[in-house]
Amino acid sequence: MELSTLDYTFIIVFFSLVLGIGVYVSKKSGKNSTEFFLSGRTMPWWLLGLSMVATTFSTDTPNLVTDIVRTKGVSGNWVWWCFLITGMLTVFIYAKLWRKSNVNTDLEFYEMRYGGKPASFLRKFRALYLGALFNIITMASVTLAAIKIGGIMLGLEPWETVVSAGLITVIFSALGGFKGVVYTDFLLFFVAMAGAIGAAYYLVNIPEVGGIEALMANENVVGKLNILPDFDNTEVLIMLFIIPIAVQWWSSWYPGAEPGGGGYIAQRMLAAKDENHAIGATFFFNIMHYALRPWPWILVALASLVVYPDIASIAAAFPNVEESKLGHDLAYSAMLTKLPSGLLGLVLASLIAAYMSTISTQLNWGSSYIVFDFYKRQINPNATEKQMVAVGRISTVVLMVLSALFALTLQNAFEVFDLLIQFGAGTGLVFILRWFWWRINAWSEITAMFASGILVISLAKTSLGDFLFAAGTGVFPEWANYPFIVVVTTAIWMLVTVLTPPESDATLRSFYRKTQPGGPGWRKVVKKAEIENEEIVNTGEKWSVPAGITAMLIGIVLIYSIMFATGYWIYGRTTQAIVLTIVSVIFGVLLIKAWNRLKDNLL
């Protein structure tokens, strides 16, 4: 496949704009560490919301959605759609708490909430564990998807893709810092959305597919269209719907969907002007991320079942692709090769945008951990602002190089997705409860983290899933370990919590005074402080959690209604689409009222 002059023009202009933004903001971003990592905490909700959406586009996301749709149908996406519940919890419960904490990174929270050596160890260890190890794995997975796209669409060798895409990304990330990332994300959002929608519209209407009506009626597609799984198939229902909705959303830590907020989502909440802007940003992100953005990818995935019904057909069309790289995920890139000149350049620019947005965010976020939570905390407590910015830029480059080298050794990015989900299994509940139950201590988190990791490693060679699958149960091997890890990990960290001493009164009171979490889980701490005539409660602030939970539940119904309505409008199922659109409007009005009540509690 050859690119035209118009295609190259799109790509060159895009690269020039991105690099220009990085250079333009580099001087201000380099003033101090707060500017470099949080842009001075002055960001509006709409800009942060767009940044969150752009960041989670990623090059591997359309490939992942395509793989899911082709193998498990549209309903297979509940494996990540379930995280909307986590997202709404973050929006209406935790966003204000993160913003009030005023920390520089979510790991700084550890020495605010906990005390002593365990808290110090937890913060430093997580800085390397998440900021370096997990971050490198995540970026390598994203880079692997870019390698596959570059190989299929441009005929590039893996190293050529890594060098060409990675070099520009690391330069503007190191120069522009967080402000450069967010400003660039504004551009990347519109380029990525235009590319995804344009590609879906064109590919559904190519002669091989024959338009939306022919697509919906195709024998390869009909069985894949249901948004909900087949309730008569117990095994599929449990693995694709019940476990994600009932267990996975609260029990797992996963980048971008942390229970209680965290990672680069927390970084953006911490950069907001105030609590209301933090809430507005995360709510906008969740609407776009779950309700609207997946459908262009789903349409391309469904169309690919007509053009490339199996892996053999992909292999026949692209004989130069290594056998180890062949998989259903390649169908997305394979479909994009059919785009015409101009649109092809736009779509390639959108995929580059997705890659750069995700990688630049991961670099800045991971670097913030290394600077604030490891370098300044462990290596140089008296580090100047200039030194911290310099270390931030150096660590950005190092993280990029390591992730690129690791990406060259990977074969399947989705194994990484499963691994990250399982490594976080059972840890999610502690992240939710630590804000609202005084008894959670540093050992709770340390135990949860190590228990989950040890269980995953122990089960890797003697997979419970492989055993069940071999026994003919039909349980998917990659997910069968999950409930077991969740139950055992949760039981272990809860037992450790009650067997170890609680945090000191001084630590607990200081945390309560700053964040005002409220609720029955802190009643014992508040009463003891009252007895000792120490004021830790802001009497002018109402407990907002009940109003937040109401808004959360309404928000969940609203966004799922929009998601279903969008799908049914696309499918041409007018009656269901109209009903769900009306439901969306009703719950939109209810949410406005609930939000007004919640804002009253925040004042």
Secondary structure, DSSP 8 states (H G I E B T S, - for coil): ----HHHHHHHHHHHHHHHHHHHHHHHHHTS-HHHHHHGGG-B-HHHHHHHHHHHTT-SHHHHHHHHHHHHH-GGGGHHHHTHHHHHHHIIIIIHHHHHHH--SSGGGGHHHHS-HHHHHHHHHHHHHIIIIIIHHHHHHHHHHHHHHHHHHHH---HHHHHHHHHHHHHHHHHHHHHHHHHHHHHHHHHHHHHHHHHHHHHHHTSTTT-SHHHHHH-TTTGGG--SS--TT-HHHHIIIIIHIIIIIHHH---TT--TT--HHHHHHHHTBSSHHHHHHHHHHHHIIIIIITHHHHHHHHHHHHHH--SHHHHHHH-TTS-GGG-STTHHHHHHHTT--TTHHHHHHHHHHHHHHHHHHHHHHHHHHIIIIIIIIIII-TT--HHHHHHHHHHHHHHHHHHHHHHHTT-S-HHHHHHHHHHHTTTTHHHHHHTTT-TT--HHHHHHHHHHHHHHHHHHHHS-HHHHHHHTT----HHHHHHHHHHHHHHHHHHHHHHHS----HHHHHHHHHHH---SGGGHHHHHHHHHTT-----TTS---HHHHHHHHHHHHHHHHHHHHHHHHHHHT-HHHHHHHHHHHHHHHHHHHHHHHHHHHHH-
